[in-house]
């Protein structure tokens, strides 16, 4: 199973972005992003599309992305 929150975390780390920077680039309030992690909630498709746009990825690329970091 794909861990969407972990994938977002890895993409954020690879770019050295803070949660605030991701919020600014995606247009999603930082409180919403923080809430996903606190409550272990999966973002909606609409929010995930905004996140992908911030990372300059399509949804398809996001789901197939393996990451440059080895965890």
Secondary structure as the mmCIF struct_conf table of DSSP 4:
data_model
#
loop_
_struct_conf.conf_type_id
_struct_conf.id
_struct_conf.beg_label_comp_id
_struct_conf.beg_label_asym_id
_struct_conf.beg_label_seq_id
_struct_conf.end_label_comp_id
_struct_conf.end_label_asym_id
_struct_conf.end_label_seq_id
HELX_RH_AL_P HELX_RH_AL_P1 UNK A 4 UNK A 14
TURN_TY1_P TURN_TY1_P1 UNK A 15 UNK A 16
HELX_RH_AL_P HELX_RH_AL_P2 UNK A 19 UNK A 26
TURN_TY1_P TURN_TY1_P2 UNK A 27 UNK A 27
HELX_RH_AL_P HELX_RH_AL_P3 UNK A 30 UNK A 39
TURN_TY1_P TURN_TY1_P3 UNK A 40 UNK A 40
HELX_LH_PP_P HELX_LH_PP_P1 UNK A 41 UNK A 44
HELX_RH_AL_P HELX_RH_AL_P4 UNK A 45 UNK A 55
TURN_TY1_P TURN_TY1_P4 UNK A 56 UNK A 56
HELX_RH_AL_P HELX_RH_AL_P5 UNK A 59 UNK A 64
BEND BEND1 UNK A 68 UNK A 69
#
